[in-house]
Amino acid sequence: MWRIIKWEKRIFNRNNKKIIVEKGYGLVNDGKDEKKFIFGNASLAEGFKLEDLKAGDYVYFVPNEVDDTKRYANDVNLVPSENETHKGKIRSLKKLDKKGREYKHIFPENFERTFILYSSFPINYLDGLSFDGLTNDQEIFFKLKVMRSKNGYVLSVAEISKSNDIPTIKITGNNLIEKTSNEIINVLKTNLDEIKKGETFEDYCALVLNLLGVELYQYSRKKQAGRADGIIKTYELDILYDCTLREDYKEMQIDNYVSQINQNTIRVEKMEIALKEPKKQVWIITKGGNSKTRSIKEKERVKIKEINIENLIELLSSKITNPRVDISDKLGRLGDME
């Protein structure tokens, strides 16, 4: 039995003081009912050490629940990165599950567990592939991602392709795709000059973020007093963002945003959004001549940044021309090197 979990605490000794890797241990939870599982060096899969892991890493393990107070994680292994590509074979027996749905399996080349596929799964099929087109014993390449479900954290297939080559679109004057993508980006940038009202800029930022494909939650303007414009969620990152045409930021308002993003949950309209990712940021999205993507400061482990909307549009441009680009990490690093 495998479970995807997250580190809850850093490695520490029994006195909860100085980190001692040699005599330390780790605590993990299953993301569902917050059960704690303990492990040490002897519990790790072959080739891993405690110092190879850090708080916030996703791992999978074999649970051993002795009783309500004694829970151990055995054979702890690190979940592969979302950017890592794996090779595998399709096993298609054209069988139906109890609900009458056809399913297929991926048998990976690199590790033991298999992955089940359904046509309804949100998988990005590249190179002309599709669920129905996958045949028995077909060799494919795939990427994984960690998702939340009612059963906790689960490791699922994010992308399937025929080859491990990164596709790029060749730049030529007659290339219709290149021409269309350039026109989209140019229109998005040019129209920024026409934005004079805060509400219009807020909607424009939401448009760009939706085109980027992020998980986006927006507040209603009717109930927006003291709140930001919305929440962005990506892999291992929660972002509370606010769009403004003003060049002066209110320090008190930023402190309020930090307090909000540091909660365990936040309510957006009628939805309760979990804020459990290890990395948290507050964005002030701006535009104009003095706008610059930069890191403002860090408070209570929350990075506060100014983000120029044009940098988000440029990120969209790279996604259009390279469908495999992973923007999650790029979003988190915006402004870090400025």
Phi, psi and omega in degrees: 000132182242142174227141174268128183223176177233148171301139174257325181224160176286164178295132182213165178270180186292338179273000177062029183247251184290140177289124178233102186295317186299326182245017185268178176210170182233156174242138177226158174230162188270001177076000181249290182250016175061026173294140181262134176238135182256148177207159176227193182302322183292343182270352185279152176295159182301132178098352180249149175230160181302322182290349177280347184251155178219162179302134180100348178291144172269134178223165172234154187201169175260116184281143175230098181262101179288311174203192184293340182252348182237103179231127183237144176256121180249153178053048181291130183223146182282134176291135180301152178295151177296337181276349184280135179257136182240152178255143180198180178235147177275135171245109182239107181257003180054039176263160180247147177277189183295338180265007178080020181259137176285142179221160178224165180237151168251126174258104183291154179276333190265334182218172196284320189286157177252168181233134180268146180235137170235155181296336182277350182293140180282073182256138178273104179270123180251173174058031178078008180282161176206166179301312182294333183277351179286126184248161182299134180070011178289131176279132180221168172241144185212158175240156183243162173210154177265130181232154173272143174217178179294344179261014180103209178277135178230146178261121185227166180280130181258328188207142178227134180218169179278331184222170180265004180284141178275116182286138174231152180265121182292134183275112174219155182296335183261004182284113184296321180296313179299317180298316181294316181296320178297321180295320179298312182294317180297320178295316180299319180287317182297319183291345177300326182294339182274351185275119181239343183250146181298319181295322178294318179295321177300314179294324181293318178298319178297322178299312181296317180295321177294322177295329177289341176085021180281163174279111191239135176233124183248142174280148173288140180296335181291335182236042189257000182300124179077003181246163174280188180275335180175185181237135173248131177238128174228182179300116177065019183214128171249131181233127169259123186238151177222133181258133182213148174262357180276148180267346180257125179263137177277118182301321181296322180293319178298318178300323178296320178295320178299317179298321180292315184288341180274002175283164177285328178219160176216139183265125175240111188058240181258009182256139175261111185263125178284135179242072186250002182290147184291337180248133180228142179220155170243127180249135166251105184272127185229176175210167176109177186298325181268359180287137181210134175285117185202163173271125181274306178189178175233132181220129180053042178067015177253124176279127179253125187227150165263130182239118175286127182304331181294330177291328175291323177293321177295324176295322176297321178300317180292329178288323180294316183280341178227096186297345181265000183297135179263109185273348184303309181292322180296322177298316182295332183265359177303129177086348184292329184256004183282000000 
